[in-house]
Amino acid sequence: MKLVSFREYVQEILKTAEYKPCEDSDCVVAIAKVLPGCMTQGRNVEEARDLLIDAIETWILSAIKDGEDLPEVNGCRLAFTIHEEEPEAAYA
C-alpha cells in the first residue's frame, strides 16, 4: 500500500470511473465505483469527468469530516492528519 496526496488519490479514483450514456436523456453519467453513491452527469464525457472530480473531492472531504474510513484504491491510501482544534480560551 502506498500513501498518496489528495490530488493523487483523486486521480487513482478517476482511473476506476465509469462513463455511461443516459438511457432517457442526452447526457453522460459518470460514476466513481469505489466511492458509494458518488456519481454525476454532464452533457458529454469531458463535462461529466470535470463534474465527477468535484463530486469525488466533496465525497472525500465529507467522509473525512464524518470520521469514515476511506477505501484503498489501486493500492493507494490518502495520507492525511487530523488536527484537533484547541478550545477557544474562555473570556471572563
N, CA, C and O of each residue as an XYZ file, in Angstrom:
368
protein
N       0.844     -1.175      0.000
C       0.000      0.000      0.000
C       0.893      1.243      0.000
O       1.911      1.304      0.690
N       0.483      2.214     -0.784
C       1.226      3.461     -0.936
C       0.374      4.617     -0.427
O      -0.809      4.703     -0.758
N       0.959      5.507      0.374
C       0.264      6.707      0.827
C       0.468      7.799     -0.214
O       1.588      8.041     -0.665
N      -0.634      8.461     -0.591
C      -0.563      9.458     -1.657
C      -1.228     10.764     -1.227
O      -1.968     10.805     -0.243
N      -0.955     11.819     -1.974
C      -1.556     13.121     -1.719
C      -3.029     13.117     -2.143
O      -3.499     12.187     -2.798
N      -3.732     14.161     -1.759
C      -5.143     14.307     -2.115
C      -5.308     14.249     -3.636
O      -6.160     13.524     -4.148
N      -4.501     15.005     -4.336
C      -4.594     15.049     -5.807
C      -4.337     13.680     -6.422
O      -5.058     13.255     -7.325
N      -3.309     12.990     -5.934
C      -3.001     11.656     -6.458
C      -4.134     10.673     -6.157
O      -4.454      9.821     -6.986
N      -4.731     10.789     -4.988
C      -5.834      9.902     -4.603
C      -7.027     10.115     -5.535
O      -7.643      9.150     -5.986
N      -7.351     11.371     -5.820
C      -8.450     11.675     -6.746
C      -8.138     11.078     -8.120
O      -9.024     10.517     -8.764
N      -6.898     11.193     -8.569
C      -6.516     10.640     -9.871
C      -6.665      9.116     -9.905
O      -7.092      8.558    -10.916
N      -6.317      8.447     -8.810
C      -6.486      6.993     -8.747
C      -7.971      6.611     -8.832
O      -8.337      5.642     -9.498
N      -8.813      7.385     -8.151
C     -10.256      7.125     -8.210
C     -10.756      7.334     -9.630
O     -11.570      6.551    -10.119
N     -10.280      8.383    -10.302
C     -10.712      8.648    -11.679
C     -10.352      7.496    -12.618
O     -11.056      7.251    -13.598
N      -9.268      6.794    -12.326
C      -8.874      5.642    -13.155
C      -9.921      4.528    -13.101
O      -9.995      3.701    -14.010
N     -10.726      4.504    -12.044
C     -11.734      3.455    -11.887
C     -13.128      3.917    -12.329
O     -14.088      3.149    -12.269
N     -13.231      5.165    -12.771
C     -14.541      5.736    -13.108
C     -15.156      5.070    -14.337
O     -14.460      4.594    -15.234
N     -16.478      5.056    -14.341
C     -17.235      4.556    -15.491
C     -18.049      5.709    -16.063
O     -18.564      6.548    -15.324
N     -18.158      5.739    -17.377
C     -18.953      6.753    -18.071
C     -19.962      6.020    -18.946
O     -19.600      5.194    -19.783
N     -21.231      6.340    -18.736
C     -22.293      5.657    -19.464
C     -23.266      6.678    -20.036
O     -23.559      7.685    -19.391
N     -23.770      6.427    -21.243
C     -24.798      7.331    -21.771
C     -26.089      7.165    -20.974
O     -26.438      6.060    -20.560
N     -26.790      8.275    -20.766
C     -28.089      8.222    -20.088
C     -29.069      7.462    -20.981
O     -29.022      7.562    -22.207
N     -29.939      6.716    -20.356
C     -30.919      5.954    -21.120
C     -32.077      6.814    -21.595
O     -32.623      6.569    -22.671
N     -32.465      7.821    -20.812
C     -33.656      8.586    -21.143
C     -33.401     10.060    -21.429
O     -34.350     10.839    -21.520
N     -32.130     10.461    -21.575
C     -31.829     11.839    -21.964
C     -30.474     11.871    -22.657
O     -29.751     10.874    -22.683
N     -30.143     13.017    -23.210
C     -28.898     13.168    -23.963
C     -27.793     13.667    -23.047
O     -27.415     14.838    -23.098
N     -27.271     12.768    -22.203
C     -26.191     13.128    -21.288
C     -25.324     11.914    -21.013
O     -25.617     10.809    -21.469
N     -24.258     12.130    -20.264
C     -23.343     11.066    -19.862
C     -23.307     11.015    -18.345
O     -23.138     12.042    -17.688
N     -23.465      9.819    -17.789
C     -23.383      9.614    -16.345
C     -21.963      9.172    -16.015
O     -21.417      8.282    -16.667
N     -21.364      9.799    -14.999
C     -20.025      9.452    -14.534
C     -20.143      8.890    -13.123
O     -20.763      9.499    -12.252
N     -19.539      7.717    -12.906
C     -19.670      7.018    -11.626
C     -18.280      6.683    -11.084
O     -17.451      6.097    -11.780
N     -18.043      7.069     -9.823
C     -16.818      6.663     -9.118
C     -17.190      5.406     -8.321
O     -17.643      5.497     -7.180
N     -16.995      4.244     -8.932
C     -17.456      2.981     -8.350
C     -16.913      2.707     -6.958
O     -17.590      2.075     -6.146
N     -15.709      3.167     -6.668
C     -15.082      2.862     -5.376
C     -15.606      3.722     -4.237
O     -15.301      3.465     -3.072
N     -16.402      4.755     -4.568
C     -16.986      5.630     -3.548
C     -18.505      5.493     -3.623
O     -19.125      6.052     -4.528
N     -19.108      4.769     -2.701
C     -20.553      4.517     -2.764
C     -21.376      5.797     -2.931
O     -21.259      6.740     -2.148
N     -22.206      5.802     -3.965
C     -23.105      6.921     -4.209
C     -22.473      8.107     -4.903
O     -23.148      9.116     -5.109
N     -21.206      8.028     -5.272
C     -20.523      9.155     -5.896
C     -20.693      9.085     -7.405
O     -20.057      8.285     -8.090
N     -21.586      9.962     -7.908
C     -21.849      9.989     -9.342
C     -22.357     11.362     -9.738
O     -22.776     12.152     -8.892
N     -22.317     11.632    -11.015
C     -22.827     12.888    -11.549
C     -23.123     12.685    -13.025
O     -22.980     11.582    -13.552
N     -23.533     13.747    -13.679
C     -23.771     13.650    -15.121
C     -23.431     14.965    -15.794
O     -23.441     16.026    -15.169
N     -23.129     14.876    -17.089
C     -22.809     16.057    -17.874
C     -23.294     15.891    -19.300
O     -23.776     14.825    -19.683
N     -23.165     16.942    -20.077
C     -23.621     16.908    -21.473
C     -22.764     16.007    -22.345
O     -23.228     15.495    -23.364
N     -21.484     15.810    -21.934
C     -20.562     14.943    -22.665
C     -19.574     14.354    -21.660
O     -19.628     14.662    -20.469
N     -18.678     13.508    -22.148
C     -17.736     12.837    -21.248
C     -16.837     13.845    -20.539
O     -16.571     13.695    -19.347
N     -16.370     14.859    -21.243
C     -15.475     15.849    -20.639
C     -16.153     16.582    -19.487
O     -15.575     16.734    -18.411
N     -17.391     17.037    -19.721
C     -18.109     17.741    -18.658
C     -18.422     16.800    -17.497
O     -18.308     17.188    -16.334
N     -18.815     15.568    -17.809
C     -19.119     14.595    -16.759
C     -17.871     14.318    -15.918
O     -17.964     14.189    -14.698
N     -16.704     14.226    -16.563
C     -15.447     13.982    -15.831
C     -15.122     15.166    -14.921
O     -14.759     14.975    -13.760
N     -15.250     16.384    -15.442
C     -14.974     17.568    -14.621
C     -15.894     17.618    -13.406
O     -15.453     17.921    -12.297
N     -17.169     17.320    -13.619
C     -18.120     17.329    -12.508
C     -17.853     16.174    -11.545
O     -18.081     16.297    -10.342
N     -17.365     15.046    -12.083
C     -17.044     13.906    -11.216
C     -15.874     14.245    -10.299
O     -15.855     13.821     -9.144
N     -14.908     14.995    -10.790
C     -13.783     15.412     -9.935
C     -14.317     16.183     -8.737
O     -13.909     15.929     -7.603
N     -15.227     17.123     -8.978
C     -15.830     17.876     -7.873
C     -16.575     16.959     -6.918
O     -16.477     17.112     -5.700
N     -17.324     16.000     -7.468
C     -18.093     15.076     -6.633
C     -17.163     14.203     -5.787
O     -17.445     13.952     -4.615
N     -16.066     13.745     -6.373
C     -15.099     12.919     -5.646
C     -14.481     13.717     -4.499
O     -14.400     13.234     -3.369
N     -14.050     14.932     -4.797
C     -13.438     15.765     -3.755
C     -14.415     16.021     -2.613
O     -14.039     15.949     -1.443
N     -15.660     16.318     -2.947
C     -16.681     16.551     -1.918
C     -16.926     15.291     -1.104
O     -17.047     15.356      0.119
N     -16.999     14.142     -1.774
C     -17.230     12.861     -1.104
C     -16.106     12.593     -0.105
O     -16.365     12.225      1.041
N     -14.858     12.778     -0.539
C     -13.705     12.514      0.325
C     -13.722     13.433      1.546
O     -13.571     12.970      2.677
N     -13.906     14.725      1.319
C     -13.890     15.679      2.437
C     -15.029     15.403      3.413
O     -14.845     15.528      4.624
N     -16.186     15.035      2.913
C     -17.314     14.700      3.780
C     -17.010     13.458      4.614
O     -17.313     13.415      5.806
N     -16.411     12.451      3.982
C     -16.064     11.220      4.702
C     -15.037     11.499      5.803
O     -15.144     10.969      6.909
N     -14.046     12.329      5.492
C     -13.036     12.674      6.496
C     -13.697     13.415      7.650
O     -13.444     13.107      8.815
N     -14.540     14.387      7.332
C     -15.228     15.168      8.366
C     -16.064     14.269      9.267
O     -16.135     14.489     10.477
N     -16.703     13.249      8.674
C     -17.559     12.341      9.431
C     -16.789     11.202     10.106
O     -17.387     10.363     10.779
N     -15.458     11.172      9.926
C     -14.635     10.151     10.563
C     -14.722      8.785      9.908
O     -14.399      7.777     10.536
N     -15.151      8.737      8.665
C     -15.267      7.461      7.951
C     -13.917      7.040      7.379
O     -13.058      7.875      7.098
N     -13.748      5.742      7.214
C     -12.536      5.227      6.585
C     -12.655      5.400      5.080
O     -13.714      5.163      4.499
N     -11.567      5.811      4.460
C     -11.536      5.942      3.009
C     -11.037      4.632      2.409
O     -10.172      3.974      2.988
N     -11.571      4.255      1.265
C     -11.152      2.985      0.673
C      -9.741      3.053      0.086
O      -9.266      4.117     -0.312
N      -9.100      1.920      0.046
C      -7.840      1.795     -0.670
C      -8.200      1.686     -2.149
O      -9.082      0.913     -2.522
N      -7.519      2.456     -2.987
C      -7.819      2.481     -4.419
C      -6.543      2.195     -5.200
O      -5.568      2.940     -5.103
N      -6.553      1.137     -5.959
C      -5.386      0.754     -6.763
C      -4.120      0.679     -5.914
O      -3.044      1.085     -6.353
N      -4.254      0.162     -4.705
C      -3.109      0.019     -3.813
C      -2.683      1.309     -3.131
O      -1.610      1.372     -2.532
N      -3.526      2.347     -3.220
C      -3.189      3.652     -2.640
C      -4.181      4.057     -1.558
O      -5.377      3.778     -1.645
N      -3.655      4.717     -0.547
C      -4.482      5.311      0.508
C      -4.121      6.784      0.621
O      -2.979      7.183      0.393
N      -5.117      7.579      0.976
C      -4.894      9.003      1.156
C      -4.115      9.238      2.439
O      -4.477      8.731      3.501
N      -3.042     10.013      2.330
C      -2.246     10.382      3.504
C      -2.765     11.701      4.038
O      -2.744     12.712      3.337
N      -3.231     11.694      5.281
C      -3.687     12.932      5.898
C      -3.613     12.805      7.404
O      -3.571     11.702      7.951
N      -3.596     13.947      8.064
C      -3.575     14.005      9.515
C      -4.699     14.916      9.956
O      -4.904     15.989      9.387
N      -5.417     14.491     10.959
C      -6.477     15.327     11.512
C      -5.918     16.036     12.730
O      -5.393     15.409     13.650
N      -6.040     17.338     12.718
C      -5.590     18.145     13.845
C      -6.801     18.539     14.669
O      -7.765     19.111     14.161
N      -6.730     18.228     15.923
C      -7.817     18.638     16.831
C      -7.700     20.134     17.073
O      -6.613     20.646     17.341
N      -8.813     20.822     16.979
C      -8.808     22.252     17.257
C      -8.763     22.443     18.772
O      -9.446     21.758     19.533
N      -7.935     23.396     19.176
C      -7.866     23.691     20.602
C      -9.075     24.512     20.972
O      -9.487     25.385     20.209
N      -9.655     24.249     22.134
C     -10.819     25.028     22.541
C     -10.446     26.499     22.706
O      -9.347     26.839     23.144
N     -11.388     27.352     22.343
C     -11.128     28.786     22.487
C     -11.041     29.131     23.966
O     -11.756     28.579     24.802
N     -10.157     30.045     24.255
C      -9.987     30.464     25.649
C     -11.261     31.138     26.134
O     -11.881     31.927     25.422
N     -11.626     30.812     27.339
C     -12.816     31.446     27.929
C     -12.446     32.849     28.383
O     -11.423     33.070     29.031
N     -13.279     33.755     28.035
C     -13.045     35.152     28.444
C     -13.916     35.487     29.637
O     -15.117     35.218     29.651
N     -13.282     36.083     30.643
C     -14.021     36.427     31.865
C     -14.503     37.861     31.807
O     -15.145     38.335     32.745
